[in-house]
Amino acid sequence: MTLYERYRRSAIDFSKLGLERGDTRSDYFCTPKGTTVIGWTGVDGIHYCLVKGFQEVFSVSPMEGEGQCVHPVARDFDGFLRLLLACRGEAAIEQAHAWDREQFMNFLRENPPSPEQQTVLKTVEEEFSLTPMEDPFSYIKELQAEFDYSRIPYKAGYAAIKEQPAEEDKNPPEWKVYYDKDFWGHSRRGPAGEEIPIHLVFTWGEYILHVPAVYCCGGGLVIDLCIEGGPLRETEQQREEQKRRLFSLDFAAEVKINQKISQRKTGYGVAWDPEAALSEELWTDPEAEWVLEHYGLPKDRLWSIQRACFPWPSSRLKVRSLELELVPRPEPMVGTRFFTPEKGESAVIVHPVTGVEYTLTVKEFSPWKSPFHHPKGGWRFPDRANQLIFTLDPELPDSRFYLKDTAPGDLPEQRTYAAGSIGIIGGADGPTAIFVSSKTENKEKGLHAAFSALRFQPVDRVEWEFIFREKTMEDLRVSLL
């Protein structure tokens, strides 16, 4: 049995690493011929695949510009799983082609694995007897630099699109909506979705949500969610923050179709920035402009436009009633920085928005060594840290905060490779850090734990950053039909 066959039969939940297993076929216009899909990311139609006649694993991103949709990311399936282990998920793998090493490493540092992801990563290591890729960034870049992209066997439809004159890109295509397709991919055979006009507008926190229509397609229901960010604010700093918040808005979505629940399977997004549209130097998204024109929405506002796809909860239904629920995900909010107090002493943490003060009291601060086995190899990773056991007053659940060492960990040494299993990230040229769940094995109520960055030797003084995780908007539940 091949490694890929073992992967397909494995009960491991790879969705925790951003890889949804499911349909192994794809009809996206840019998906190469002879493709077997390994997994889907669940956003923008991005998927990873094997292609007949190639050993490499490819990423396919339909939202990318011309010539940028398909990239090799691993020399074989073994290398792909090792990349998942090294990068703690798929996101950095797919985006590596557009990043330099600093951007790649910053992404890994700023997106630590959750406790659930740590468990999955350890299980993958053990079940498949694999170790993380030693230097994932160099591995991906070297592969992409030497690969002959002209060998990729694209479908005839995509080849025709690539050969169209640039001037034609300015004209919007015929408006058709298909399930599990983006705003402009119309190569799919079969009838387009049946439109149900909605024309409803709701207030959602600081935003205005427009739902102009939903579409009944063969595979499920498609809803276009047009989120209005309002007019641009006065100062450049205010505008940049306004754009950052709107364009990074993340939420879970589900619908009740005739009282039967369906959760969003995939989604596609475009953004409209009126400031960029007036500038010759800034890039604008023509697809976003086409959507605004189709629905008659004003172009002088900021817009985040999300196309959400919901599979039918059973066989295709005649929609008699429809309810939509949007649940915003918590955002990180940086609170107080502080150096570790002595045992029994406290630090005051101030919430950056509410101003509420929390008293953190140290119960224990001690050296800690990774208990995981380090196989022999070409690199030695730091495996020492400091463990902080503490209480909070008033109390907060673990899901509402975490502590982060403000200093980077030690660089690996090219001596003995260590494959740690608890959130070690980085490579030969980048820092390593450790991120561990704030839960402690101590059963006493109210105790929390945090770990400093990984080093070869523990340090006596650690500066911590207290990061709150807060929802900035309430859940939205509305009736569409």
TIKEPA-272917 format. One record per residue (C-alpha): x, y, z; residue in one letter. Coordinates in steps of 0.25 Angstrom, whole numbers, plus 5000, padded with zeros to 4 digits. Example, Ala and Ser with C-alpha at 12.3 -4.5 7.8 and 13.67 -1.06 7.14 Angstrom:
# residues 2
+------+------+------+----+
:    X :    Y :    Z : aa :
+------+------+------+----+
: 5049 : 4982 : 5031 :  a :
: 5055 : 4996 : 5029 :  s :
+------+------+------+----+
# end
This chain:
# residues 481
+------+------+------+----+
:    X :    Y :    Z : aa :
+------+------+------+----+
: 5000 : 5000 : 5000 :  m :
: 5006 : 5014 : 4996 :  t :
: 5007 : 5025 : 5006 :  l :
: 4996 : 5032 : 4998 :  y :
: 4986 : 5020 : 5000 :  e :
: 4990 : 5020 : 5015 :  r :
: 4986 : 5035 : 5015 :  y :
: 4973 : 5033 : 5009 :  r :
: 4969 : 5021 : 5018 :  r :
: 4974 : 5028 : 5031 :  s :
: 4964 : 5033 : 5041 :  a :
: 4973 : 5045 : 5045 :  i :
: 4965 : 5058 : 5044 :  d :
: 4974 : 5066 : 5034 :  f :
: 4964 : 5077 : 5034 :  s :
: 4971 : 5082 : 5047 :  k :
: 4983 : 5085 : 5038 :  l :
: 4974 : 5092 : 5027 :  g :
: 4973 : 5080 : 5018 :  l :
: 4958 : 5075 : 5016 :  e :
: 4958 : 5061 : 5010 :  r :
: 4946 : 5059 : 5001 :  g :
: 4944 : 5060 : 4986 :  d :
: 4956 : 5055 : 4978 :  t :
: 4952 : 5061 : 4965 :  r :
: 4951 : 5076 : 4962 :  s :
: 4945 : 5083 : 4950 :  d :
: 4952 : 5097 : 4952 :  y :
: 4957 : 5103 : 4940 :  f :
: 4971 : 5103 : 4944 :  c :
: 4972 : 5089 : 4950 :  t :
: 4982 : 5081 : 4942 :  p :
: 4977 : 5069 : 4934 :  k :
: 4978 : 5056 : 4940 :  g :
: 4977 : 5061 : 4954 :  t :
: 4974 : 5054 : 4967 :  t :
: 4971 : 5064 : 4978 :  v :
: 4978 : 5061 : 4991 :  i :
: 4970 : 5071 : 4999 :  g :
: 4962 : 5085 : 5000 :  w :
: 4965 : 5097 : 5008 :  t :
: 4951 : 5101 : 5008 :  g :
: 4953 : 5115 : 5003 :  v :
: 4955 : 5121 : 4989 :  d :
: 4954 : 5107 : 4983 :  g :
: 4969 : 5104 : 4987 :  i :
: 4973 : 5090 : 4986 :  h :
: 4985 : 5081 : 4986 :  y :
: 4986 : 5070 : 4976 :  c :
: 4994 : 5059 : 4969 :  l :
: 4995 : 5059 : 4954 :  v :
: 4996 : 5047 : 4945 :  k :
: 5010 : 5046 : 4940 :  g :
: 5016 : 5054 : 4951 :  f :
: 5022 : 5050 : 4965 :  q :
: 5020 : 5064 : 4970 :  e :
: 5009 : 5070 : 4978 :  v :
: 5003 : 5083 : 4973 :  f :
: 4995 : 5094 : 4979 :  s :
: 4983 : 5100 : 4971 :  v :
: 4978 : 5114 : 4974 :  s :
: 4967 : 5118 : 4965 :  p :
: 4967 : 5132 : 4971 :  m :
: 4982 : 5135 : 4966 :  e :
: 4985 : 5143 : 4954 :  g :
: 4988 : 5138 : 4941 :  e :
: 5000 : 5128 : 4941 :  g :
: 5000 : 5127 : 4956 :  q :
: 4989 : 5117 : 4959 :  c :
: 4997 : 5104 : 4959 :  v :
: 5010 : 5102 : 4967 :  h :
: 5018 : 5089 : 4970 :  p :
: 5020 : 5089 : 4986 :  v :
: 5026 : 5076 : 4988 :  a :
: 5034 : 5066 : 4981 :  r :
: 5026 : 5054 : 4985 :  d :
: 5014 : 5051 : 4995 :  f :
: 5024 : 5047 : 5006 :  d :
: 5030 : 5061 : 5005 :  g :
: 5016 : 5068 : 5005 :  f :
: 5013 : 5061 : 5018 :  l :
: 5027 : 5065 : 5024 :  r :
: 5024 : 5080 : 5019 :  l :
: 5010 : 5079 : 5027 :  l :
: 5018 : 5075 : 5039 :  l :
: 5028 : 5086 : 5038 :  a :
: 5018 : 5097 : 5035 :  c :
: 5008 : 5092 : 5045 :  r :
: 4997 : 5093 : 5034 :  g :
: 4995 : 5096 : 5019 :  e :
: 4994 : 5111 : 5018 :  a :
: 5009 : 5114 : 5018 :  a :
: 5011 : 5103 : 5007 :  i :
: 5001 : 5109 : 4997 :  e :
: 5006 : 5123 : 4999 :  q :
: 5021 : 5121 : 4999 :  a :
: 5023 : 5124 : 4984 :  h :
: 5019 : 5138 : 4987 :  a :
: 5028 : 5140 : 4999 :  w :
: 5042 : 5142 : 5003 :  d :
: 5048 : 5135 : 5015 :  r :
: 5045 : 5146 : 5025 :  e :
: 5030 : 5146 : 5021 :  q :
: 5030 : 5131 : 5022 :  f :
: 5036 : 5131 : 5036 :  m :
: 5027 : 5142 : 5041 :  n :
: 5015 : 5135 : 5037 :  f :
: 5019 : 5122 : 5044 :  l :
: 5022 : 5130 : 5057 :  r :
: 5010 : 5138 : 5056 :  e :
: 5001 : 5126 : 5054 :  n :
: 5004 : 5116 : 5065 :  p :
: 4997 : 5102 : 5065 :  p :
: 4985 : 5100 : 5074 :  s :
: 4985 : 5089 : 5084 :  p :
: 4976 : 5081 : 5074 :  e :
: 4986 : 5083 : 5063 :  q :
: 4998 : 5079 : 5072 :  q :
: 4990 : 5066 : 5075 :  t :
: 4988 : 5063 : 5060 :  v :
: 5002 : 5066 : 5056 :  l :
: 5008 : 5057 : 5067 :  k :
: 4998 : 5046 : 5062 :  t :
: 5003 : 5048 : 5047 :  v :
: 5017 : 5047 : 5051 :  e :
: 5014 : 5034 : 5059 :  e :
: 5005 : 5027 : 5049 :  e :
: 5013 : 5030 : 5036 :  f :
: 5027 : 5030 : 5043 :  s :
: 5031 : 5043 : 5037 :  l :
: 5039 : 5055 : 5043 :  t :
: 5037 : 5070 : 5039 :  p :
: 5044 : 5076 : 5027 :  m :
: 5057 : 5081 : 5032 :  e :
: 5056 : 5094 : 5024 :  d :
: 5042 : 5095 : 5017 :  p :
: 5044 : 5109 : 5011 :  f :
: 5057 : 5105 : 5003 :  s :
: 5051 : 5092 : 4999 :  y :
: 5039 : 5098 : 4993 :  i :
: 5046 : 5110 : 4986 :  k :
: 5057 : 5100 : 4980 :  e :
: 5046 : 5091 : 4974 :  l :
: 5038 : 5103 : 4968 :  q :
: 5051 : 5109 : 4963 :  a :
: 5055 : 5097 : 4955 :  e :
: 5041 : 5092 : 4951 :  f :
: 5037 : 5093 : 4936 :  d :
: 5023 : 5100 : 4937 :  y :
: 5021 : 5098 : 4922 :  s :
: 5019 : 5083 : 4925 :  r :
: 5007 : 5085 : 4933 :  i :
: 4995 : 5078 : 4925 :  p :
: 4984 : 5089 : 4926 :  y :
: 4970 : 5087 : 4921 :  k :
: 4967 : 5093 : 4907 :  a :
: 4957 : 5103 : 4914 :  g :
: 4968 : 5109 : 4923 :  y :
: 4978 : 5110 : 4911 :  a :
: 4968 : 5118 : 4903 :  a :
: 4966 : 5127 : 4915 :  i :
: 4981 : 5130 : 4916 :  k :
: 4982 : 5133 : 4901 :  e :
: 4971 : 5144 : 4901 :  q :
: 4976 : 5158 : 4899 :  p :
: 4978 : 5166 : 4912 :  a :
: 4967 : 5176 : 4907 :  e :
: 4956 : 5166 : 4908 :  e :
: 4959 : 5164 : 4923 :  d :
: 4952 : 5178 : 4925 :  k :
: 4939 : 5172 : 4921 :  n :
: 4931 : 5165 : 4931 :  p :
: 4927 : 5150 : 4927 :  p :
: 4912 : 5146 : 4926 :  e :
: 4907 : 5145 : 4940 :  w :
: 4905 : 5130 : 4944 :  k :
: 4906 : 5124 : 4957 :  v :
: 4910 : 5110 : 4960 :  y :
: 4912 : 5102 : 4973 :  y :
: 4926 : 5101 : 4978 :  d :
: 4931 : 5111 : 4967 :  k :
: 4936 : 5125 : 4968 :  d :
: 4931 : 5138 : 4962 :  f :
: 4936 : 5136 : 4948 :  w :
: 4939 : 5121 : 4946 :  g :
: 4928 : 5117 : 4936 :  h :
: 4935 : 5106 : 4929 :  s :
: 4926 : 5096 : 4936 :  r :
: 4916 : 5088 : 4928 :  r :
: 4901 : 5087 : 4932 :  g :
: 4891 : 5098 : 4936 :  p :
: 4895 : 5110 : 4944 :  a :
: 4888 : 5112 : 4958 :  g :
: 4874 : 5117 : 4959 :  e :
: 4874 : 5131 : 4965 :  e :
: 4865 : 5134 : 4976 :  i :
: 4865 : 5150 : 4978 :  p :
: 4866 : 5154 : 4993 :  i :
: 4870 : 5168 : 4993 :  h :
: 4871 : 5169 : 5009 :  l :
: 4880 : 5178 : 5016 :  v :
: 4885 : 5176 : 5031 :  f :
: 4893 : 5183 : 5041 :  t :
: 4904 : 5174 : 5046 :  w :
: 4913 : 5181 : 5057 :  g :
: 4920 : 5192 : 5050 :  e :
: 4917 : 5187 : 5036 :  y :
: 4905 : 5186 : 5027 :  i :
: 4902 : 5173 : 5021 :  l :
: 4895 : 5172 : 5007 :  h :
: 4889 : 5159 : 5003 :  v :
: 4884 : 5162 : 4988 :  p :
: 4881 : 5147 : 4984 :  a :
: 4883 : 5133 : 4986 :  v :
: 4885 : 5122 : 4976 :  y :
: 4879 : 5108 : 4976 :  c :
: 4890 : 5099 : 4969 :  c :
: 4892 : 5084 : 4966 :  g :
: 4901 : 5082 : 4978 :  g :
: 4895 : 5092 : 4988 :  g :
: 4891 : 5106 : 4991 :  l :
: 4900 : 5118 : 4988 :  v :
: 4899 : 5131 : 4995 :  i :
: 4906 : 5144 : 4992 :  d :
: 4909 : 5152 : 5004 :  l :
: 4913 : 5167 : 5001 :  c :
: 4919 : 5173 : 5014 :  i :
: 4919 : 5188 : 5013 :  e :
: 4931 : 5195 : 5021 :  g :
: 4925 : 5209 : 5019 :  g :
: 4932 : 5222 : 5013 :  p :
: 4947 : 5223 : 5015 :  l :
: 4951 : 5230 : 5028 :  r :
: 4959 : 5243 : 5029 :  e :
: 4974 : 5239 : 5032 :  t :
: 4983 : 5229 : 5025 :  e :
: 4985 : 5222 : 5038 :  q :
: 4970 : 5221 : 5040 :  q :
: 4967 : 5216 : 5026 :  r :
: 4978 : 5205 : 5027 :  e :
: 4972 : 5200 : 5040 :  e :
: 4958 : 5201 : 5034 :  q :
: 4963 : 5192 : 5022 :  k :
: 4970 : 5182 : 5031 :  r :
: 4958 : 5179 : 5039 :  r :
: 4949 : 5178 : 5028 :  l :
: 4957 : 5170 : 5019 :  f :
: 4962 : 5160 : 5030 :  s :
: 4948 : 5158 : 5036 :  l :
: 4946 : 5143 : 5038 :  d :
: 4934 : 5136 : 5042 :  f :
: 4927 : 5122 : 5042 :  a :
: 4914 : 5121 : 5034 :  a :
: 4902 : 5112 : 5033 :  e :
: 4888 : 5112 : 5028 :  v :
: 4875 : 5105 : 5031 :  k :
: 4868 : 5101 : 5018 :  i :
: 4854 : 5097 : 5022 :  n :
: 4859 : 5095 : 5036 :  q :
: 4870 : 5086 : 5032 :  k :
: 4884 : 5091 : 5036 :  i :
: 4895 : 5092 : 5026 :  s :
: 4909 : 5098 : 5029 :  q :
: 4918 : 5105 : 5019 :  r :
: 4927 : 5096 : 5011 :  k :
: 4934 : 5105 : 5002 :  t :
: 4935 : 5120 : 5000 :  g :
: 4941 : 5130 : 4991 :  y :
: 4944 : 5145 : 4993 :  g :
: 4948 : 5158 : 4986 :  v :
: 4950 : 5172 : 4992 :  a :
: 4947 : 5186 : 4986 :  w :
: 4956 : 5198 : 4991 :  d :
: 4951 : 5211 : 4984 :  p :
: 4964 : 5217 : 4988 :  e :
: 4972 : 5207 : 4979 :  a :
: 4962 : 5208 : 4968 :  a :
: 4966 : 5223 : 4967 :  l :
: 4981 : 5220 : 4967 :  s :
: 4989 : 5216 : 4955 :  e :
: 4999 : 5210 : 4964 :  e :
: 4990 : 5201 : 4973 :  l :
: 4984 : 5188 : 4968 :  w :
: 4969 : 5186 : 4968 :  t :
: 4961 : 5174 : 4966 :  d :
: 4952 : 5174 : 4953 :  p :
: 4943 : 5163 : 4958 :  e :
: 4939 : 5171 : 4970 :  a :
: 4935 : 5182 : 4961 :  e :
: 4927 : 5173 : 4953 :  w :
: 4920 : 5168 : 4965 :  v :
: 4917 : 5182 : 4970 :  l :
: 4912 : 5186 : 4956 :  e :
: 4903 : 5173 : 4955 :  h :
: 4896 : 5176 : 4968 :  y :
: 4896 : 5191 : 4967 :  g :
: 4904 : 5194 : 4979 :  l :
: 4912 : 5207 : 4981 :  p :
: 4926 : 5207 : 4977 :  k :
: 4930 : 5219 : 4987 :  d :
: 4930 : 5209 : 4999 :  r :
: 4939 : 5198 : 5004 :  l :
: 4934 : 5184 : 5001 :  w :
: 4937 : 5170 : 5005 :  s :
: 4929 : 5161 : 4996 :  i :
: 4928 : 5146 : 5000 :  q :
: 4922 : 5135 : 4992 :  r :
: 4917 : 5124 : 5002 :  a :
: 4914 : 5110 : 4997 :  c :
: 4905 : 5101 : 5006 :  f :
: 4903 : 5086 : 5001 :  p :
: 4888 : 5081 : 5001 :  w :
: 4885 : 5075 : 5015 :  p :
: 4879 : 5063 : 5007 :  s :
: 4875 : 5062 : 4993 :  s :
: 4872 : 5075 : 4986 :  r :
: 4861 : 5083 : 4992 :  l :
: 4851 : 5093 : 4988 :  k :
: 4854 : 5104 : 4997 :  v :
: 4842 : 5109 : 5005 :  r :
: 4849 : 5115 : 5017 :  s :
: 4863 : 5120 : 5019 :  l :
: 4871 : 5125 : 5031 :  e :
: 4885 : 5130 : 5031 :  l :
: 4895 : 5129 : 5043 :  e :
: 4908 : 5136 : 5043 :  l :
: 4918 : 5134 : 5055 :  v :
: 4930 : 5143 : 5056 :  p :
: 4943 : 5136 : 5060 :  r :
: 4951 : 5142 : 5072 :  p :
: 4961 : 5153 : 5068 :  e :
: 4975 : 5154 : 5076 :  p :
: 4976 : 5167 : 5084 :  m :
: 4990 : 5170 : 5090 :  v :
: 4989 : 5173 : 5105 :  g :
: 5000 : 5177 : 5115 :  t :
: 5014 : 5172 : 5114 :  r :
: 5021 : 5168 : 5126 :  f :
: 5033 : 5161 : 5132 :  f :
: 5031 : 5149 : 5140 :  t :
: 5028 : 5153 : 5155 :  p :
: 5035 : 5145 : 5166 :  e :
: 5027 : 5133 : 5172 :  k :
: 5015 : 5138 : 5179 :  g :
: 5016 : 5152 : 5173 :  e :
: 5006 : 5158 : 5162 :  s :
: 5005 : 5166 : 5150 :  a :
: 4993 : 5174 : 5146 :  v :
: 4988 : 5172 : 5132 :  i :
: 4979 : 5182 : 5125 :  v :
: 4969 : 5178 : 5114 :  h :
: 4973 : 5188 : 5102 :  p :
: 4958 : 5190 : 5099 :  v :
: 4950 : 5189 : 5112 :  t :
: 4960 : 5194 : 5121 :  g :
: 4957 : 5183 : 5131 :  v :
: 4969 : 5179 : 5140 :  e :
: 4973 : 5165 : 5142 :  y :
: 4983 : 5160 : 5153 :  t :
: 4992 : 5149 : 5149 :  l :
: 4999 : 5143 : 5161 :  t :
: 5011 : 5133 : 5159 :  v :
: 5010 : 5120 : 5166 :  k :
: 5022 : 5114 : 5159 :  e :
: 5033 : 5118 : 5149 :  f :
: 5042 : 5106 : 5146 :  s :
: 5051 : 5101 : 5135 :  p :
: 5045 : 5091 : 5126 :  w :
: 5050 : 5081 : 5116 :  k :
: 5043 : 5074 : 5104 :  s :
: 5039 : 5060 : 5107 :  p :
: 5039 : 5056 : 5092 :  f :
: 5049 : 5047 : 5086 :  h :
: 5059 : 5054 : 5076 :  h :
: 5063 : 5045 : 5065 :  p :
: 5077 : 5046 : 5059 :  k :
: 5079 : 5055 : 5047 :  g :
: 5086 : 5067 : 5041 :  g :
: 5080 : 5078 : 5051 :  w :
: 5079 : 5079 : 5066 :  r :
: 5067 : 5088 : 5071 :  f :
: 5066 : 5095 : 5084 :  p :
: 5057 : 5087 : 5094 :  d :
: 5058 : 5095 : 5107 :  r :
: 5048 : 5105 : 5112 :  a :
: 5042 : 5112 : 5124 :  n :
: 5028 : 5107 : 5130 :  q :
: 5019 : 5118 : 5136 :  l :
: 5008 : 5113 : 5145 :  i :
: 4999 : 5124 : 5149 :  f :
: 4985 : 5129 : 5153 :  t :
: 4976 : 5140 : 5148 :  l :
: 4966 : 5149 : 5156 :  d :
: 4956 : 5151 : 5151 :  p :
: 4956 : 5137 : 5144 :  e :
: 4957 : 5135 : 5129 :  l :
: 4954 : 5122 : 5121 :  p :
: 4967 : 5117 : 5114 :  d :
: 4960 : 5119 : 5100 :  s :
: 4959 : 5134 : 5103 :  r :
: 4974 : 5137 : 5104 :  f :
: 4988 : 5132 : 5103 :  y :
: 5002 : 5136 : 5107 :  l :
: 5014 : 5138 : 5097 :  k :
: 5029 : 5140 : 5099 :  d :
: 5033 : 5153 : 5093 :  t :
: 5047 : 5148 : 5090 :  a :
: 5050 : 5138 : 5078 :  p :
: 5055 : 5125 : 5082 :  g :
: 5069 : 5120 : 5079 :  d :
: 5073 : 5116 : 5064 :  l :
: 5075 : 5101 : 5061 :  p :
: 5089 : 5096 : 5060 :  e :
: 5094 : 5087 : 5049 :  q :
: 5098 : 5076 : 5058 :  r :
: 5086 : 5066 : 5061 :  t :
: 5073 : 5068 : 5055 :  y :
: 5062 : 5069 : 5066 :  a :
: 5047 : 5066 : 5062 :  a :
: 5039 : 5072 : 5073 :  g :
: 5024 : 5069 : 5074 :  s :
: 5019 : 5081 : 5081 :  i :
: 5018 : 5093 : 5072 :  g :
: 5032 : 5094 : 5068 :  i :
: 5033 : 5103 : 5056 :  i :
: 5044 : 5108 : 5048 :  g :
: 5056 : 5103 : 5040 :  g :
: 5071 : 5104 : 5038 :  a :
: 5071 : 5119 : 5036 :  d :
: 5059 : 5123 : 5045 :  g :
: 5056 : 5124 : 5060 :  p :
: 5048 : 5113 : 5067 :  t :
: 5037 : 5115 : 5077 :  a :
: 5028 : 5106 : 5085 :  i :
: 5013 : 5108 : 5087 :  f :
: 5006 : 5099 : 5097 :  v :
: 4992 : 5099 : 5102 :  s :
: 4989 : 5108 : 5114 :  s :
: 4983 : 5096 : 5121 :  k :
: 4991 : 5089 : 5132 :  t :
: 4991 : 5075 : 5137 :  e :
: 4989 : 5081 : 5151 :  n :
: 4974 : 5078 : 5154 :  k :
: 4973 : 5090 : 5164 :  e :
: 4963 : 5100 : 5159 :  k :
: 4968 : 5113 : 5153 :  g :
: 4982 : 5109 : 5150 :  l :
: 4987 : 5112 : 5136 :  h :
: 5001 : 5109 : 5129 :  a :
: 5009 : 5116 : 5118 :  a :
: 5023 : 5112 : 5112 :  f :
: 5034 : 5121 : 5108 :  s :
: 5041 : 5120 : 5094 :  a :
: 5050 : 5108 : 5092 :  l :
: 5064 : 5110 : 5095 :  r :
: 5076 : 5101 : 5097 :  f :
: 5077 : 5106 : 5111 :  q :
: 5065 : 5112 : 5120 :  p :
: 5067 : 5127 : 5123 :  v :
: 5064 : 5134 : 5137 :  d :
: 5056 : 5146 : 5131 :  r :
: 5045 : 5145 : 5121 :  v :
: 5036 : 5156 : 5116 :  e :
: 5022 : 5151 : 5113 :  w :
: 5011 : 5157 : 5104 :  e :
: 4997 : 5155 : 5109 :  f :
: 4988 : 5153 : 5097 :  i :
: 4973 : 5153 : 5098 :  f :
: 4964 : 5146 : 5088 :  r :
: 4951 : 5153 : 5087 :  e :
: 4939 : 5154 : 5078 :  k :
: 4937 : 5168 : 5073 :  t :
: 4923 : 5166 : 5068 :  m :
: 4911 : 5158 : 5072 :  e :
: 4906 : 5146 : 5064 :  d :
: 4896 : 5149 : 5053 :  l :
: 4883 : 5141 : 5051 :  r :
: 4874 : 5146 : 5040 :  v :
: 4862 : 5140 : 5032 :  s :
: 4864 : 5141 : 5017 :  l :
: 4852 : 5134 : 5013 :  l :
+------+------+------+----+
# end
